[in-house]
């Protein structure tokens, strides 16, 4: 699937520290400042997606554990009733 990339100029204000980082990276990698900002944003988006996926797994694990605990309680009650009879 091809995605058409439409670039649109924007204006942003950066802290001196971030601007310095972009300038140093730009010179060190021979890339434009826009390319550096694009890479940083892409990396951040990937990081956010990974965090969202991890949180989903954590919630799913909790639900699975609760279901297993409920199932074990039922199993224990069945065994208990069996032993009493």
PyMOL commands that set and color helices and strands:
alter all, ss='L'
color gray80, all
select helices_A, chain A and resi 16-29+33-84
alter helices_A, ss='H'
color red, helices_A
deselect
rebuild
show_as cartoon
